[in-house]
Amino acid sequence: MSNTAGELGRCDSLRKTWQVVSFWGLPAVVATIAIVLADRRPALFLAASTALVVMGGACLVNAARCRRLHCYITGPYFLMLALSALLAYAFDQNGEHLSRLWLLLALATVPLLIWLPERLAGRKYLSAPVCGDDRECR
């Protein structure tokens, strides 16, 4: 596999709408709804955790396949959120420690984690060469 941005982008899962919806869109909706409703049914933390594992796993696979920069950050982040949801299920079933609020706030920061690293680095792919004006070579 070559390291040009165009060739790395061909295997990027984020270029295919059905994969974005399947691996990130639907699990994000499921995780958010499950966390919001977890005060009534704490077992919904398990559904949120499963959805977050799907998202984190998809990010790590995408990072390995095409070296997408933000996937190196969001993959482990989603897996940490999944672990947090499991801990909330185990230790905060009554909602005394505001675990739902913290999980929702942490999930709300994901768009920033997607956008910011690539803007600061000036590239989408970790090993893509940089051309003039700090832009990726196409």
N, CA and C of each residue as an Amber inpcrd file, in Angstrom:
protein
   414
   0.8320000  -1.1700000   0.0000000   0.0000000   0.0000000   0.0000000
   0.8810000   1.2390000   0.0000000   0.5530000   2.1820000  -0.8320000
   1.3180000   3.4200000  -0.9130000   0.8500000   4.3800000   0.1680000
   1.5690000   5.4530000   0.3380000   1.2490000   6.3960000   1.3910000
   0.6750000   7.7100000   0.8890000   0.2400000   7.7900000  -0.3580000
  -0.3580000   9.0380000  -0.8160000  -1.7670000   9.1510000  -0.2590000
  -2.2350000  10.3740000  -0.0720000  -3.5550000  10.5940000   0.5160000
  -4.6540000   9.9650000  -0.3180000  -4.5190000  10.0270000  -1.6350000
  -5.5400000   9.4410000  -2.4970000  -5.6500000   7.9410000  -2.3370000
  -4.5100000   7.2720000  -2.2510000  -4.5280000   5.8190000  -2.0970000
  -4.9580000   5.4040000  -0.6980000  -4.5790000   6.1610000   0.3080000
  -5.0380000   5.8650000   1.6610000  -6.5380000   6.1050000   1.7750000
  -7.0370000   7.1270000   1.0800000  -8.4510000   7.4580000   1.1400000
  -9.3550000   6.4200000   0.5060000  -8.8420000   5.6410000  -0.4420000
  -9.6720000   4.6260000  -1.0980000 -10.1580000   3.5550000  -0.1320000
  -9.3830000   3.2630000   0.8950000  -9.8050000   2.2260000   1.8470000
 -10.4330000   2.8300000   3.1040000 -10.6690000   4.1200000   3.0930000
 -11.2640000   4.8110000   4.2400000 -12.7420000   4.4750000   4.3440000
 -13.1600000   3.9050000   5.4500000 -14.5710000   3.5530000   5.6630000
 -15.4690000   4.7840000   5.7150000 -14.9220000   5.9280000   6.0140000
 -15.7220000   7.1380000   6.0990000 -16.1490000   7.6640000   4.7270000
 -15.6570000   7.0740000   3.6670000 -16.0580000   7.4840000   2.3230000
 -17.3070000   6.7600000   1.8600000 -17.7080000   5.7210000   2.5670000
 -18.8710000   4.9240000   2.1750000 -20.0240000   5.2000000   3.1450000
 -21.1040000   5.7560000   2.6160000 -22.2270000   6.1820000   3.4500000
 -22.8000000   5.0370000   4.2770000 -22.9630000   3.8750000   3.6780000
 -23.5660000   2.7690000   4.4160000 -22.7110000   2.3490000   5.5900000
 -21.3820000   2.4550000   5.4650000 -20.5150000   2.1010000   6.5860000
 -20.5730000   3.1570000   7.6830000 -20.6480000   4.4090000   7.3020000
 -20.7620000   5.4770000   8.2980000 -22.0450000   5.3000000   9.1010000
 -23.1380000   5.0360000   8.4060000 -24.4200000   4.8420000   9.0820000
 -24.3900000   3.5860000   9.9470000 -23.8640000   2.4920000   9.4140000
 -23.8720000   1.2140000  10.1360000 -22.9420000   1.1840000  11.3410000
 -21.7420000   1.7140000  11.1730000 -20.7360000   1.5770000  12.2270000
 -20.6410000   2.7580000  13.1780000 -21.1580000   3.9210000  12.7760000
 -21.0710000   5.0850000  13.6590000 -22.4190000   5.7570000  13.8920000
 -23.2200000   5.9170000  12.8650000 -24.4920000   6.6320000  12.9990000
 -25.4880000   5.9250000  13.8970000 -25.8600000   4.7100000  13.5270000
 -26.8350000   3.9660000  14.3310000 -26.3240000   3.6570000  15.7360000
 -25.0740000   3.2010000  15.8820000 -24.5980000   2.9830000  17.2580000
 -24.5740000   4.2640000  18.1030000 -24.2990000   5.4020000  17.4860000
 -24.3110000   6.6630000  18.2400000 -25.7180000   6.9840000  18.7300000
 -26.7040000   6.7570000  17.8810000 -28.0940000   6.9940000  18.2720000
 -28.5010000   6.0270000  19.3820000 -28.1490000   4.7570000  19.2110000
 -28.4780000   3.7460000  20.2320000 -27.8070000   4.0930000  21.5610000
 -26.5320000   4.4450000  21.5230000 -25.8080000   4.7780000  22.7650000
 -26.4280000   5.9940000  23.4450000 -26.7370000   7.0180000  22.6720000
 -27.3110000   8.2350000  23.2610000 -28.6640000   7.9590000  23.8840000
 -29.5380000   7.2800000  23.1570000 -30.8720000   6.9800000  23.6960000
 -30.7660000   6.0690000  24.9140000 -29.8930000   5.0770000  24.8490000
 -29.7300000   4.1640000  25.9820000 -29.2310000   4.8970000  27.2200000
 -28.2950000   5.8140000  27.0450000 -27.7780000   6.5610000  28.1980000
 -28.8450000   7.4800000  28.7690000 -29.6120000   8.1240000  27.8970000
 -30.6750000   9.0270000  28.3630000 -31.7280000   8.2550000  29.1540000
 -32.0830000   7.0730000  28.6930000 -33.1350000   6.2920000  29.3490000
 -32.6230000   5.3740000  30.4490000 -31.3370000   5.3860000  30.7180000
 -30.7560000   4.4630000  31.6960000 -31.2050000   4.7410000  33.1270000
 -31.7790000   5.8970000  33.3990000 -32.2550000   6.1370000  34.7640000
 -33.4630000   5.2540000  35.0800000 -34.2490000   4.9020000  34.0690000
 -35.3970000   4.0210000  34.2680000 -35.0040000   2.5440000  34.2410000
 -34.0730000   2.2220000  33.3710000 -33.6190000   0.8450000  33.2150000
 -32.0880000   0.8350000  33.1290000 -31.4120000   0.6220000  34.2500000
 -29.9490000   0.6500000  34.2480000 -29.3100000  -0.3450000  33.2830000
 -30.0220000  -1.4070000  32.9150000 -29.4550000  -2.3800000  31.9770000
 -29.1980000  -1.7450000  30.6090000 -29.7890000  -0.5990000  30.3350000
 -29.5310000   0.0920000  29.0710000 -28.0830000   0.5610000  28.9680000
 -27.3890000   0.6640000  30.0950000 -25.9580000   0.9610000  30.0430000
 -25.2170000  -0.1320000  29.2610000 -25.7160000  -1.3740000  29.3260000
 -25.0980000  -2.4690000  28.5810000 -25.2830000  -2.2750000  27.0740000
 -26.4610000  -1.8010000  26.6710000 -26.6970000  -1.5150000  25.2530000
 -25.8030000  -0.3670000  24.7900000 -25.6620000   0.6480000  25.6290000
 -24.7870000   1.7730000  25.2900000 -23.3450000   1.3020000  25.1700000
 -22.9360000   0.4600000  26.0800000 -21.5680000  -0.0550000  26.0470000
 -21.3170000  -0.8580000  24.7750000 -22.2650000  -1.6790000  24.3810000
 -22.1270000  -2.4730000  23.1600000 -22.0230000  -1.5690000  21.9320000
 -22.8670000  -0.5530000  21.8700000 -22.8310000   0.3840000  20.7430000
 -21.4940000   1.1250000  20.7010000 -20.9720000   1.5000000  21.8410000
 -19.6900000   2.1980000  21.8870000 -18.5310000   1.2850000  21.4960000
 -18.6240000  -0.0050000  21.8300000 -17.5960000  -0.9650000  21.4080000
 -17.6100000  -1.0980000  19.8880000 -18.8030000  -1.1280000  19.2890000
 -18.9040000  -1.2000000  17.8300000 -18.2370000   0.0200000  17.1990000
 -18.5180000   1.1980000  17.7240000 -17.9340000   2.4240000  17.1840000
 -16.4160000   2.4460000  17.3740000 -15.9520000   2.0650000  18.5570000
 -14.5200000   2.0600000  18.8240000 -13.7880000   1.0360000  17.9780000
 -14.3770000  -0.1490000  17.8430000 -13.7680000  -1.1780000  17.0050000
 -13.6940000  -0.7520000  15.5490000 -14.7560000  -0.1110000  15.0520000
 -14.7560000   0.3680000  13.6670000 -13.6910000   1.4390000  13.4600000
 -13.5090000   2.2950000  14.4460000 -12.4590000   3.3190000  14.3450000
 -11.0710000   2.6820000  14.3110000 -10.8410000   1.7010000  15.1630000
  -9.5250000   1.0630000  15.1940000  -9.2430000   0.3010000  13.9070000
 -10.2610000  -0.3550000  13.3510000 -10.0840000  -1.0470000  12.0720000
  -9.7790000  -0.0310000  10.9760000 -10.5160000   1.0870000  10.9830000
 -10.2810000   2.1220000   9.9770000  -8.8910000   2.7390000  10.1430000
  -8.4520000   2.9190000  11.3630000  -7.1030000   3.4580000  11.5960000
  -6.0460000   2.4950000  11.0640000  -6.2590000   1.2160000  11.2560000
  -5.2880000   0.2260000  10.7650000  -5.3020000   0.1280000   9.2420000
  -6.4710000   0.2610000   8.6340000  -6.5770000   0.1100000   7.1810000
  -6.0490000   1.3170000   6.4280000  -6.4330000   2.5220000   6.8790000
  -6.0870000   3.6890000   6.0530000  -5.3370000   4.7670000   6.8280000
  -5.0700000   4.5240000   8.0990000  -4.3020000   5.4670000   8.9250000
  -4.9850000   6.8290000   9.0710000  -6.3230000   6.8230000   9.1520000
  -7.0620000   8.0630000   9.3480000  -6.6980000   8.6180000  10.7130000
  -6.2550000   9.8560000  10.7470000  -5.6730000  10.4450000  11.9530000
  -6.6320000  10.4380000  13.1380000  -7.8490000  10.9180000  12.9520000
  -8.7330000  11.0140000  14.1120000  -9.1690000   9.6480000  14.6300000
  -9.0810000   8.6050000  13.7930000  -9.4690000   7.2680000  14.2500000
  -8.5180000   6.7410000  15.3220000  -7.2710000   7.1830000  15.2940000
  -6.3240000   6.7920000  16.3350000  -6.7230000   7.3700000  17.6930000
  -7.4790000   8.4370000  17.6800000  -7.9210000   9.0770000  18.9260000
  -9.3080000   8.5930000  19.3170000 -10.2460000   8.5850000  18.3590000
 -11.6280000   8.2450000  18.6890000 -11.8210000   6.7560000  18.9870000
 -11.0260000   5.8750000  18.3780000 -11.1690000   4.4450000  18.6580000
 -10.9740000   4.1310000  20.1330000  -9.8080000   4.4690000  20.7010000
  -9.6270000   4.2330000  22.1370000 -10.6070000   5.0370000  23.0050000
 -10.9920000   6.2230000  22.5460000 -11.9310000   7.0500000  23.3010000
 -13.2860000   6.3480000  23.4140000 -13.7910000   5.8050000  22.2940000
 -15.0570000   5.0800000  22.3480000 -14.9510000   3.8530000  23.2390000
 -13.8240000   3.1650000  23.2100000 -13.6560000   1.9970000  24.0660000
 -13.6000000   2.3850000  25.5410000 -13.0000000   3.5270000  25.8460000
 -13.0140000   4.0210000  27.2370000 -14.4380000   4.3840000  27.6590000
 -15.2110000   4.9720000  26.7470000 -16.6030000   5.2850000  27.0640000
 -17.4090000   4.0090000  27.2900000 -17.1180000   2.9630000  26.5090000
 -17.8000000   1.6810000  26.7050000 -17.5000000   1.1160000  28.0900000
 -16.2390000   1.1960000  28.4890000 -15.8690000   0.7480000  29.8270000
 -16.5590000   1.5990000  30.8930000 -16.6450000   2.8850000  30.6550000
 -17.3380000   3.7770000  31.5950000 -18.8130000   3.4150000  31.7140000
 -19.4420000   3.0660000  30.6040000 -20.8500000   2.6640000  30.6540000
 -21.0130000   1.3640000  31.4500000 -20.0660000   0.4380000  31.2830000
 -20.1140000  -0.7960000  32.0800000 -19.9420000  -0.5010000  33.5680000
 -19.0240000   0.4030000  33.8850000 -18.8230000   0.7790000  35.2900000
 -20.0450000   1.4890000  35.8500000 -20.7020000   2.3040000  35.0360000
 -21.9260000   2.9630000  35.4740000 -23.0070000   1.9280000  35.7620000
 -23.0820000   0.9060000  34.9280000 -24.0620000  -0.1650000  35.1670000
 -23.7450000  -0.9030000  36.4650000 -22.4740000  -1.1450000  36.7150000
 -22.0900000  -1.9200000  37.8940000 -22.1830000  -1.1220000  39.1900000
 -21.8290000   0.1700000  39.1460000 -21.6700000   0.9100000  40.3960000
 -22.6010000   2.1050000  40.5790000 -23.3530000   2.4850000  39.5760000
 -24.1810000   3.6910000  39.7110000 -25.5880000   3.4530000  39.1710000
 -26.2230000   2.3970000  39.6210000 -27.5550000   2.0830000  39.1090000
 -28.6130000   3.0520000  39.6140000 -28.3590000   3.7230000  40.7060000
 -29.3230000   4.6860000  41.2340000 -29.0960000   6.0940000  40.7110000
 -28.0380000   6.3080000  39.9630000 -27.7670000   7.6250000  39.4000000
 -27.2010000   8.6190000  40.3900000 -26.6670000   8.1370000  41.4950000
 -26.1530000   9.0290000  42.5340000 -24.8940000   9.7740000  42.1060000
 -24.1330000   9.2010000  41.2070000 -22.8520000   9.8010000  40.8200000
 -22.8990000  10.5180000  39.4770000 -24.1030000  10.7510000  38.9730000
 -24.3050000  11.4870000  37.7210000 -23.5610000  10.8710000  36.5420000
 -23.4450000   9.5580000  36.5230000 -22.6990000   8.9020000  35.4510000
 -23.3550000   9.1240000  34.0900000 -24.6720000   9.1960000  34.0570000
 -25.3520000   9.4510000  32.7660000 -24.9470000  10.8010000  32.2010000
 -24.9190000  11.8130000  33.0440000 -24.5460000  13.1530000  32.5870000
 -23.1120000  13.1620000  32.0670000 -22.2040000  12.5270000  32.7970000
 -20.8060000  12.5000000  32.3650000 -20.6310000  11.7400000  31.0530000
 -21.3600000  10.6370000  30.9040000 -21.2780000   9.8810000  29.6500000
 -21.8250000  10.6930000  28.4760000 -22.9360000  11.3830000  28.6860000
 -23.5010000  12.2100000  27.6060000 -22.5640000  13.3590000  27.2410000
 -21.9620000  13.9870000  28.2390000 -21.0030000  15.0650000  27.9550000
 -19.7810000  14.5330000  27.2100000 -19.3030000  13.3660000  27.6170000
 -18.1470000  12.7710000  26.9380000 -18.4950000  12.3930000  25.5010000
 -19.7020000  11.8990000  25.2780000 -20.1400000  11.5500000  23.9240000
 -20.3180000  12.8060000  23.0720000 -20.7020000  13.9000000  23.6970000
 -20.8990000  15.1600000  22.9670000 -19.5870000  15.7690000  22.4860000
 -18.4650000  15.3780000  23.0740000 -17.1750000  15.9340000  22.6460000
 -16.5970000  15.2260000  21.4220000 -17.2200000  14.1380000  20.9950000
 -16.6920000  13.3590000  19.8670000 -16.5410000  14.1860000  18.5890000
 -17.5270000  15.0260000  18.2110000 -17.3100000  15.8180000  16.9930000
 -16.0380000  16.6730000  17.0420000 -15.7040000  17.1860000  18.2040000
 -14.4690000  17.9560000  18.3470000 -13.2440000  17.0520000  18.1660000
 -13.3140000  15.8330000  18.7000000 -12.2000000  14.8930000  18.5470000
 -12.0350000  14.4250000  17.1050000 -13.0900000  14.4840000  16.3290000
 -13.0110000  14.1170000  14.9150000 -12.4100000  15.2630000  14.1110000
 -12.8460000  16.4630000  14.3890000 -12.4730000  17.6220000  13.5810000
 -11.0850000  18.1720000  13.9480000 -10.8210000  18.3560000  15.2210000
  -9.6370000  19.0840000  15.6730000  -8.2930000  18.4490000  15.2920000
  -8.0660000  17.1530000  15.5000000  -6.7320000  16.6060000  15.1850000
  -6.3410000  16.7750000  13.7200000  -7.3030000  16.5760000  12.8330000
  -6.9840000  16.6890000  11.4100000  -6.7420000  18.1410000  11.0080000
  -7.4000000  19.0700000  11.6630000  -7.1770000  20.4880000  11.3550000
  -5.8230000  20.9520000  11.8980000  -5.4890000  20.5170000  13.0880000
  -4.2080000  20.9180000  13.6760000  -3.0300000  20.3120000  12.9220000
  -3.1820000  19.0610000  12.4820000  -2.0990000  18.3970000  11.7650000
  -2.0450000  18.8010000  10.2950000  -3.1440000  19.3280000   9.7770000
  -3.1830000  19.7230000   8.3720000  -3.2700000  18.5470000   7.4200000
  -3.6900000  17.4000000   7.9060000  -3.8100000  16.2100000   7.0620000
  -4.8440000  15.2700000   7.6520000  -5.3980000  14.4140000   6.7940000
  -6.3740000  13.4250000   7.2460000  -5.7210000  12.1020000   7.5960000
  -4.6620000  11.7680000   6.8940000  -4.0520000  10.4530000   7.0400000
  -2.6730000  10.5970000   7.6730000  -2.3830000   9.7090000   8.6060000
  -1.1910000   9.8340000   9.4240000   0.0950000   9.8140000   8.6190000
   0.1890000   8.9880000   7.5810000   1.4580000   8.8900000   6.8780000
   1.4180000   9.5070000   5.4840000   0.4050000  10.3090000   5.2050000
   0.3390000  10.9610000   3.8940000   1.3640000  12.0860000   3.8450000
   2.0760000  12.2170000   2.7410000   3.0650000  13.2950000   2.6440000
   2.3830000  14.6630000   2.5850000   3.0690000  15.6500000   3.0850000
   2.5350000  17.0080000   3.0940000   3.1580000  17.7840000   1.9400000
   2.3080000  18.4430000   1.1550000   2.7880000  19.2780000   0.0410000
   2.8360000  20.7280000   0.5020000   2.9780000  21.6400000  -0.4120000
   3.0550000  23.0590000  -0.0760000   1.8430000  23.5470000   0.7050000
   2.0490000  24.5830000   1.4630000   1.0150000  25.1950000   2.2990000
   0.4100000  24.2070000   3.2970000   1.1820000  23.2430000   3.7500000
   0.7460000  22.2590000   4.7450000  -0.5000000  21.4910000   4.3100000
  -0.6280000  21.1990000   3.0220000  -1.7390000  20.3980000   2.5300000
  -1.2230000  19.0360000   2.0900000  -2.1280000  18.0580000   2.1350000
  -1.7580000  16.7200000   1.6830000  -1.5930000  16.6970000   0.1780000
  -0.6630000  15.9010000  -0.2920000  -0.5160000  15.6680000  -1.7340000
  -1.6640000  14.7860000  -2.1860000  -2.2560000  15.1090000  -3.2730000
  -3.3910000  14.3240000  -3.7950000  -2.9630000  13.5170000  -4.9780000
